[in-house]
Amino acid sequence: MAEHDDVRIEKNTTVLPSWLSWQAILLVVAAVFFVRNMLLPLVSDDIPYAFIWDGADRGNLLDGVGERVRITSFYDIVVSQWSHYFTWGGRILGIGLTQFFAWQGKLPFNILNTIVFAALIVLMFRLGTGEILKHMNRTYMIWLIIAVWFLLPDPFLTVLWMCGSCVYLWMALLECLFLLPYCLKYWHSDFWEAPPRWSVPVMAVSGLAAGWSVETGAAAVAFITFFALIYFWRQGQLERWMVVGYIFLCVGTLMLTQAPGEMHRLELQREFEYNPALPPEMYWTSLMFYINFDECFWPVTKFWLPLLVPVALYIYRLPAGHRLNKVTLFQGVFLAAAMVVMIIMMFVPMASARAGFFPTVCIIILSLAALRELMPELNLFAKDHIGLCRGAFCVVAAIWLVVSGILLHVEWSVYQQWTQRIDYINARAHQELVVVHQIDAPPIADEMAEWSESCYTWNTGILAWGSDLEPRPEGSHNIMYAQYYGWKKVMTDGEDRRQP
């Protein structure tokens, strides 16, 4: 096994022009990501969370919601999250961030979300390779961009949509930050040989935040950290900051999963939420398992296959008898954590592909560990096959540009319809009820969704199930939308597109 204190970096080759650095690639992708953020208005749960959560009146997300009070201070967010915790769910950090940005406006979120997106990319590199940014190269960055742009589950809902991003993308950053010291200690035995005094309180806070993030991420992190403690204990390297971090991680996870509102929400959803595909009496039946496999397990895990290719290649090239080493042990723990979470989700009613966000982050991280081991051979291959590598890069870049162009086209179309709708309602704000046209995504958006079974941008299904208004005046999003803009009542024309 190669020692991980070695430095293996990309040599200067003529495969790509020198100005096309990994920083330039990341900057271009982040710029497109920022534009997409700017084209996405406050939608779906973003608007109900702009109001103080009223748990005494069934919260803000169910049909027939009454008058609510807008958030205008940090105190309002605290009051709102206290009610939310006891009547709906324990995602204090993610939903608290959503309420903060719903109060402050979309622009601060757009800027910070782009920074968080780029930070997670860099952090995954550090976790998977143990290297400092000086050793990042274009190969790593291109692989990471492919992963986060094409292989994350429902990226439109987990990294762009404000509420979804706060719950999944931002919480994944917290979870990765918590894992960082453990991974660096694993790759480099001299990391924190003499732990700084602040390591214990910092790991306590970091563990509490990682545990109190989102259920699937917290479970995966707890799994990984548990085996990390065993490993360090056997190596005689177990230190206080590791144990304290894990204890507070468990405390945060318990605070998240044992929130009093969890059971209360389940009862309300059974009684009031519309779900013709899986009525409450069919929970934990073969129908539920089939739906969860078809809509959660398979749409997520099928995108792991490309990420596991370098892992398989690395293991295949190892000599017989040397396939259990420090790298494969790391990969095995991360893969097991991701798979265990996805299996658990099979038993959760109405599981969505979004639940696989952090498990997929785990797969990206372990694929980087394999890529690091293959890097010397890849560099030699690039020198010997410059034309082939240039062609491969051009193909990948062309696919990214075409797909990004389609996404921007769809999102610009919806953005125009959204802003025109607001102007239309404002001109008729005196009316008791304003009927507007349903928003339609360009046909190519539905074709993309059918082809990939992942939500990359707006499509008819996303618009029908919560993103657009509904042809029912009692719909919660209709009511909250009207309250947010100071109108009376708003609804759409046409048929209810939620019909199965």
Residue, then its C-alpha position, 0 to 999 in steps of 0.5 A: m500500500a502506498e503511504h498517504d503522506d506522499v504527495r502525488i500531484e498532476k504534472n504540467t502536461t500539454v493536455l489542456p491549456s495552462w490557463l484552464s486551471w482547476q480554479a478556472i473550472l470551478l469559477v465557471v461552474a459556480a458562475v452558472f450555478f449562481v445564475r441558476n440561483m438568481l432565476l429561481p424565485l421563492v417557491s413551495d415551502d420557502i414562502p410558508y416558512a417566511f411566516i412564524w410557524d403556528g403549531a397550534d393551528r396545524g402549522n403552515l404547510l397543510d390545506g386551509v391554513g389561516e392567517r399567519v404573522r411574517i417573520t421580522s426578527f431573530y426572535d420570531i425565528v426562535v419562536s417559530q422553531w420552538s413551535h416547529y420542533f414540538t409540532w412538526g419536526g426536528r430540523i432546526l438548523g436547516i429550517g431555521l436557515t430557510q426562515f432566515f433567508a425567507w426573511q432577509g430575501k433571496l439575494p443573500f441566499n443566492i450568494l451564500n448558496t454558491i459559496v457553500f456549493a463550491a465549499l462542499i466540492v473542495l471539502m469532498f476533495r479533502l476528505g477523500t484524498g487527505e490532500i491540501l488544496k495545493h495538490m488539487n488538480r484539473t482531473y479531480m475537479i472535472w471528476l467532482i463537477i461531473a459528480v455534483w452536476f449530474l449524479l446527485p439525487d434531485p439536484f434541483l431540489t437539494v442544491l438550488w431550491m432554497c428550502g431543500s438546499c438549506v436542509y441538504l446542501w448546507m447540512a452536508l457541509l456541516e456533516c463533512l466539516f465534522l468528518l474532516p478531522y477524523c479523515l485527516k487523522y486517518w490519512h495522516s497519523d501526525f495530524w493533531e499529534a498534540p491536539p490544540r486546546w480548542s479541539v474538544p469544544v470545537m468538535a463538541v459544537s461541530g458534532l452537535a450541529a452534524g447530528w442535528s442536521v438531517e436524518t440520513g446525513a446524521a445516520a451516515v456520519a454516525f456510522i462512519t464515526f463509530f468505525a473511525l473510533i474503533y480504528f483509532w482505538r486499535q491503532g492506539q490513537l484514540e483521543r479525547w476530541m474524537v470521543v467528545g465529537y462522537i458523543f455530541l454527534c449522538v446527542g444532536t442525532l437524538m435531538l433531531t430524530q426524537a423531536p416531539g413534532e415527528m409523530h405529530r406531523l405523521e398524524l397530520q399528514r395521514e389525515f390531511e395530506y393528499n397522496p393517492a399513490l400511497p394512502p396511509e392504510m398501505y404503509w409498510t406493505s409491498l406497495m410501499f416497498y415497491i414505491n420506495f425502491d422505484e422512487c428512492f432507492w434505485p434513482v439514487t443508487k444507479f447514479w453511484l455506478p459511474l462513481l464506483v468505476p475508479v474504485a473497481l479499477y483500483i481494487y482490480r489492479l491491486p495484487a492478490g492478497h493486498r486488496l484489504n488496505k488503508v484505502t479500501l478500508f476507508q472506501g468500505v466504511f463510506l460505502a457501507a454507511a451510504m448503503v445502510v442509510m438507503i436500505i433504512m429508507m426502504f422502510v420509511p413511508m413516502a421516502s424521496a430520492r432527496a434522502g440519498f443526498f448525503p449517501t451520494v456525497c459519501i460515494i463521491i468521497l470514496s471515489l476520490a480516494a480511488l482516483r488519488e491512488l490511480m493518479p500516477e497512472l492517469n498522468l502517464f496515460a495522459k502524456d502518452h495519449i494527449g489527443l485522446c484525453r483532449g477529445a474526452f475533455c471536449v466531449v465532457a465539456a460539450i455535454w456540460l455546456v449543452v445540459s447547462g444551456i437546457l437548464l438555463h433555458v427552462e429556468w429562464s422560461v419559468y422565471q419569466q412566467w413567474t414574474q409576469r404572474i406577479d405583475y398580473i396579480n398586482a394589477r388585479a389586487h383589488q379582486e377577491l379572487v384572482v385566477v392565473h394560468q398554471i406555469d408550464a415548463p418547456p417540453i424538454a424539461d419533462e423529457m429530461a426528467e423521464w430520461s434520467e429519473s432525477c430532477y435537474t430543473w423544473n418539470t411538470g411533476i415538480l410544478a404539480w406537487g407543490s412548486d406551482l399554485e393549485p386550482r384549489p383556493e384552499g391549497s396551503h401554498n395558494i393561501m400563503y402565497a397570497q398572504y406573502y404578497g398582500w393579496k386576497k385569494v389566488m388560484t390557478d385555472g385548469e385541472d389538478r395536475r396532481q392526479p396520478 
